[in-house]
């Protein structure tokens, strides 16, 4: 999904739907076999969580640059997470990646 501004990001993610646990596992299996569309479905399903994270950040730090950093963090989290495990949840892992991206963005902006 392509975004051109912060407002565009918030508008477009309102159409994203969360995948069920079973759908996540199936997308992860397809992703491992090289299916890029399955990877995109996983990424798009977690964009609302990224938007919620960005909305919690002070307004003077909310920018399109922050969206880019957080979207890259989401992609890294999807690529590195084992969706077939039963321990840690992806939302927990994604939260960690988003906090790291926010810290890096703030350090770079200042």
PETA-V683573 format. One record per run of one state. SS is the DSSP state (H for helix, E for strand, L for the rest). FROM is the first residue (numbers start at 1). TO is the last residue. If there is no record, write none. Layout:
BEGIN
SS | FROM | TO
SS | FROM | TO
END
This chain:
BEGIN
L | 1 | 5
H | 6 | 13
L | 14 | 20
H | 21 | 32
L | 33 | 35
H | 36 | 45
L | 46 | 46
H | 47 | 56
L | 57 | 58
H | 59 | 61
L | 62 | 63
H | 64 | 80
L | 81 | 89
H | 90 | 109
L | 110 | 110
END
